[in-house]
């Protein structure tokens, strides 16, 4: 199956996340929640080799080290800026490796656990990423992956549709059916679960600011390449649904994969 969601060029993705590295942990509410949910599905009591794929600042690399002491840890990320932040902020013995998840510089059957929290949705070929994870896992090893699905940021998408119709302002994500098909082509017996996460914000502007602080702002190749006109931005804010106290909410459609390959 060909991935139908258009993603920005890899150097642009690496640059956006690298630029967000220093303030990422402070804004990563969703990332911490979903990573904790993913970590709770780990079925290993011990491991000798663990890879955090799309490790970012190394927040969950450190959490994995607490859960699986004695393992050798590898943090892999496309962004040199994120890995520089990980090296400076995590007091742990780990190999921090700049690499593409579609071509992992890891040996076959070398890892007991591959953990990947909110990375695969930025990849053009998620099936290739899963195939690489399968290749590097040892028999009896476990793969844990989280991602976002269609319906994420639906309030923001609808508000932009009112303010600036037919121009993409919000990242698109795979449908649940598409994600299930991608996984089924790579693994049999995978455990797939879903969750709707709702986060609150002071205003639509605060939501956009958080997305930018995470490096997770719109990456569609067909997005506007110039700054959004103030009038369009105000129209988006006016169209965004508000709670009784004036605050707003954003919906995130979370998906989790847990599999111990045959």
C-alpha positions as CSV (number, residue, x, y, z in Angstrom):
1,X,0.0,0.0,0.0
2,X,1.4,3.4,-0.9
3,X,1.2,6.0,1.8
4,X,-1.3,8.6,0.6
5,X,-0.5,11.4,3.1
6,X,1.9,14.0,1.6
7,X,4.7,14.9,4.0
8,X,7.3,17.6,3.8
9,X,10.8,16.7,2.6
10,X,12.9,15.0,5.2
11,X,15.4,17.8,5.6
12,X,12.5,20.2,6.3
13,X,11.1,17.8,8.9
14,X,14.5,17.5,10.6
15,X,14.9,21.3,10.5
16,X,11.5,22.0,12.0
17,X,12.0,19.6,14.9
18,X,15.6,20.7,15.5
19,X,14.4,24.3,15.8
20,X,12.0,23.3,18.4
21,X,14.4,21.2,20.4
22,X,15.2,23.6,23.3
23,X,11.6,24.2,24.2
24,X,10.1,20.9,23.2
25,X,9.8,19.2,26.6
26,X,7.9,22.1,28.0
27,X,5.3,21.8,25.3
28,X,5.1,18.1,24.9
29,X,1.9,17.3,26.9
30,X,0.4,15.0,24.3
31,X,3.8,13.3,23.6
32,X,4.2,12.5,27.3
33,X,0.7,11.2,27.7
34,X,0.9,8.9,24.7
35,X,4.5,7.8,25.5
36,X,3.3,6.8,29.0
37,X,0.4,4.9,27.5
38,X,2.8,3.1,25.1
39,X,5.3,2.3,27.8
40,X,2.6,0.7,29.9
41,X,2.2,-1.9,27.1
42,X,5.9,-3.0,27.4
43,X,5.9,-6.8,28.3
44,X,9.7,-7.1,28.7
45,X,11.1,-7.6,32.2
46,X,14.7,-7.3,31.0
47,X,16.5,-6.4,27.8
48,X,20.0,-6.1,26.5
49,X,19.4,-3.7,23.6
50,X,16.7,-1.1,23.3
51,X,16.2,1.5,20.5
52,X,14.1,4.6,20.9
53,X,13.1,5.4,17.3
54,X,12.4,9.1,16.9
55,X,13.8,9.7,20.3
56,X,13.7,13.5,20.1
57,X,15.1,15.0,23.3
58,X,15.5,11.6,24.8
59,X,12.7,12.0,27.4
60,X,11.4,8.5,26.9
61,X,14.9,7.1,26.3
62,X,15.5,8.0,29.9
63,X,12.2,6.5,31.0
64,X,13.1,3.3,29.2
65,X,16.4,3.2,31.0
66,X,14.5,3.4,34.3
67,X,12.2,0.5,33.3
68,X,14.9,-1.7,31.8
69,X,18.2,-1.1,33.7
70,X,21.3,-2.8,32.3
71,X,20.3,-2.5,28.6
72,X,22.3,-0.7,26.0
73,X,20.3,2.2,24.6
74,X,20.2,3.7,21.2
75,X,18.4,6.9,20.5
76,X,17.7,7.4,16.8
77,X,16.3,10.6,15.3
78,X,16.3,12.4,11.9
79,X,17.1,15.7,13.5
80,X,20.6,16.5,14.6
81,X,19.2,19.4,16.7
82,X,17.0,17.1,18.7
83,X,19.9,14.7,19.4
84,X,22.1,17.6,20.5
85,X,19.4,18.4,23.0
86,X,19.2,14.8,24.1
87,X,23.0,14.6,24.6
88,X,23.0,17.7,26.7
89,X,19.9,17.0,28.8
90,X,20.0,13.3,29.5
91,X,22.5,12.0,32.0
92,X,22.6,8.4,30.7
93,X,24.9,6.2,28.7
94,X,23.3,6.0,25.2
95,X,24.3,6.0,21.6
96,X,22.6,9.0,19.9
97,X,22.3,8.3,16.2
98,X,21.2,10.6,13.4
99,X,19.4,8.3,10.9
100,X,16.4,7.8,8.7
101,X,13.8,5.4,10.2
102,X,13.4,3.8,6.8
103,X,17.0,2.8,6.7
104,X,18.2,2.0,10.2
105,X,21.9,1.6,10.8
106,X,21.2,-1.4,13.1
107,X,22.1,-5.1,12.6
108,X,19.5,-7.7,11.9
109,X,18.1,-9.4,15.0
110,X,20.0,-7.0,17.3
111,X,17.2,-5.3,19.4
112,X,15.0,-6.6,22.2
113,X,12.7,-3.5,22.1
114,X,12.0,-0.9,19.6
115,X,10.0,2.0,21.1
116,X,8.7,4.7,18.8
117,X,6.4,7.5,20.2
118,X,4.7,9.8,17.7
119,X,7.3,9.6,15.0
120,X,5.9,7.3,12.3
121,X,3.2,9.8,11.2
122,X,6.0,12.1,9.8
123,X,7.3,9.3,7.5
124,X,6.5,9.0,3.8
125,X,6.7,5.2,4.0
126,X,5.4,3.9,7.4
127,X,5.3,0.4,6.0
128,X,9.0,0.5,5.3
129,X,9.6,1.8,8.8
130,X,7.7,-1.2,10.3
131,X,9.7,-3.6,8.0
132,X,12.9,-2.1,9.4
133,X,11.7,-2.5,12.9
134,X,10.9,-6.1,12.2
135,X,14.3,-6.7,10.7
136,X,16.2,-5.4,13.7
137,X,14.1,-7.1,16.4
138,X,15.3,-10.3,17.9
139,X,13.0,-13.3,18.2
140,X,10.8,-12.6,21.3
141,X,11.5,-8.9,21.1
142,X,8.7,-6.3,21.2
143,X,7.8,-3.3,19.0
144,X,5.8,-0.4,20.5
145,X,4.6,2.4,18.2
146,X,2.2,5.3,18.7
147,X,0.9,7.6,16.0
148,X,-1.9,10.0,15.2
149,X,-4.9,9.3,12.9
150,X,-7.4,11.2,10.9
151,X,-9.6,13.4,13.0
152,X,-6.7,14.8,14.9
153,X,-7.1,18.6,15.2
154,X,-10.5,18.4,13.6
155,X,-11.6,21.7,15.3
156,X,-8.6,23.6,13.9
157,X,-9.2,22.0,10.4
158,X,-12.8,23.1,10.4
159,X,-12.0,26.6,11.5
160,X,-9.4,27.0,8.8
161,X,-11.9,25.6,6.2
162,X,-14.1,28.6,7.1
163,X,-11.3,31.1,7.1
164,X,-9.3,29.9,4.1
165,X,-11.2,27.2,2.2
166,X,-9.4,24.5,0.2
167,X,-5.9,25.5,1.4
168,X,-4.3,22.9,3.8
169,X,-3.4,24.5,7.2
170,X,-3.4,21.3,9.3
171,X,-1.4,18.2,8.9
172,X,-3.2,15.2,7.5
173,X,-3.0,11.8,9.2
174,X,-3.7,8.2,8.1
175,X,-7.2,6.9,8.5
176,X,-7.8,4.1,11.0
177,X,-8.5,1.7,8.1
178,X,-5.3,2.7,6.3
179,X,-3.2,2.3,9.5
180,X,-4.6,-1.1,10.1
181,X,-3.8,-2.2,6.6
182,X,-0.2,-0.8,6.8
183,X,0.3,-2.8,10.1
184,X,-1.3,-6.0,8.8
185,X,1.1,-6.0,5.8
186,X,4.1,-6.0,8.2
187,X,2.9,-8.1,11.1
188,X,0.4,-10.8,12.1
189,X,-1.1,-10.7,15.5
190,X,-0.4,-7.1,16.2
191,X,-2.4,-5.5,19.1
192,X,-3.9,-2.2,17.9
193,X,-5.7,0.1,20.3
194,X,-7.0,3.7,19.9
195,X,-7.8,6.6,22.2
196,X,-9.3,10.0,21.8
197,X,-7.2,12.6,23.7
198,X,-8.6,16.1,24.4
199,X,-6.4,18.9,25.5
200,X,-7.4,22.4,26.6
201,X,-5.9,25.7,25.6
202,X,-6.4,29.3,26.6
203,X,-7.2,30.2,22.9
204,X,-6.7,29.1,19.3
205,X,-3.5,31.2,19.3
206,X,-2.2,29.2,22.2
207,X,-2.8,26.0,20.3
208,X,-1.0,27.2,17.3
209,X,1.9,28.4,19.5
210,X,2.2,24.9,21.1
211,X,2.2,23.2,17.7
212,X,5.0,25.5,16.6
213,X,7.0,24.9,19.9
214,X,6.8,21.2,19.2
215,X,7.9,21.5,15.5
216,X,4.5,19.9,14.6
217,X,3.0,22.8,12.7
218,X,1.7,22.2,9.1
219,X,4.1,20.3,6.9
220,X,1.9,19.8,3.8
221,X,3.9,20.5,0.6
222,X,0.9,22.4,-0.7
223,X,0.6,24.7,2.3
224,X,1.0,28.4,1.9
225,X,4.7,29.3,1.8
226,X,4.1,32.9,3.0
227,X,3.0,34.2,6.4
228,X,-0.8,33.8,6.9
229,X,-2.5,37.2,6.5
230,X,-3.7,38.6,9.8
231,X,-7.3,38.8,8.5
232,X,-7.3,35.0,7.7
233,X,-5.8,34.3,11.1
234,X,-8.5,36.3,12.9
235,X,-11.2,34.6,10.8
236,X,-9.8,31.2,11.9
237,X,-9.8,32.2,15.5
238,X,-13.4,33.5,15.3
239,X,-14.6,30.2,13.7
240,X,-12.9,28.0,16.3
241,X,-15.5,26.6,18.7
242,X,-15.1,27.9,22.3
243,X,-16.1,26.6,25.7
244,X,-18.3,28.6,28.0
245,X,-15.3,30.3,29.6
246,X,-13.7,31.2,26.3
247,X,-11.1,28.5,26.3
248,X,-10.9,26.0,23.5
249,X,-10.2,22.3,23.1
250,X,-8.3,20.2,20.5
251,X,-9.0,16.6,19.7
252,X,-6.2,14.1,19.0
253,X,-6.9,10.6,17.7
254,X,-4.2,8.4,19.2
255,X,-3.3,4.9,18.0
256,X,-1.0,2.4,19.6
257,X,0.7,-0.7,18.2
258,X,2.2,-3.5,20.3
259,X,3.6,-6.6,18.6
260,X,6.0,-9.4,19.4
261,X,6.9,-10.7,16.0
262,X,6.9,-14.4,15.2
